[in-house]
């Protein structure tokens, strides 16, 4: 009886979402193994072996896993799946692609985007852009689960698990990694930042010049609404919301954002929400802990000056 957590490696280290998935995995009170796959794994394996609550770290090292493809990772998981009662990963872009295929191959259901585990087979997940919370009882023998990382705290690092090598099946070569374009930023990652300041389309061409100095001072990540991204004022990867990144920072500052439900779906778990909008009836104020009815083009420079 044990739980298998599928880790995610970012370059050489584990993604924060792996730590949060391990916390979710502790719910069952069973032994937890972590599968780490890739090509250069030394740093990630060393890290995984120190995470509290982990029994063993499974090392799946192969050249073709340098840029993991869903089909190859699915084949890898299937070689060990029968040893586990629960297979769990983060509800990331990769996890979302991977998990349903594994569930289909095991002829069972995948319960995705889980924000709470209330009993061994009882899950809570948001539905309809977070407007309802669905409670799901899953009576399958094997539980296949992806968890929303922001809903679980990160596991701590005071463990000492053993690392065990497992054999990796050859690539099926049904799809091919061609290239990736990553944008590098000095700012914290949007999905793990303690503070996020986000702007709507009303910032226009001044999106960067108004938000950057504040983000710098607050050590904040920058986010944007879809309307702002669609208008070309902010990069795609800054989009926050139902179809963007879901975040839960300590402090979320929404500037010139109306508060559409698709945006709220991505920010409502923030601990403190501050909204700046010149329309006192803007829906964002219903969700804000602190609201400032003001013109953003004067409020932001004032805020910036006050933070000097
Ligand atoms: P607007 O709705 O145009 O609001 C602009 C706000 O700025 C207004 O409240 C206005 O009062 C205020 N304002 C204007 N000028 C000033 C000023 N000078 N000073 C102060 N305030 C000012 N949206 C997302 O954000 N994320 C998503 O993931 C997402 N997914 C979607 C998925 C689907 C299927 C659909 C249909 C929509 C989705 N949307 C998403 C879009 C969403 O419905 C809204 O259109 C969008 O969030 C609105 O962005 P906005 O607040 O920047 O713009």
Boltz pocket constraint, residues with backbone or C-beta under 6 A from the ligand:
constraints:
  - pocket:
      binder: B
      contacts: [[A, 199], [A, 200], [A, 201], [A, 202], [A, 224], [A, 225], [A, 226], [A, 227], [A, 228], [A, 239], [A, 240], [A, 241], [A, 242], [A, 243], [A, 244], [A, 255], [A, 256], [A, 257], [A, 258], [A, 259], [A, 260], [A, 261], [A, 262], [A, 263], [A, 266], [A, 276], [A, 277], [A, 278], [A, 279], [A, 282], [A, 294], [A, 295], [A, 296], [A, 297]]
      max_distance: 6.0
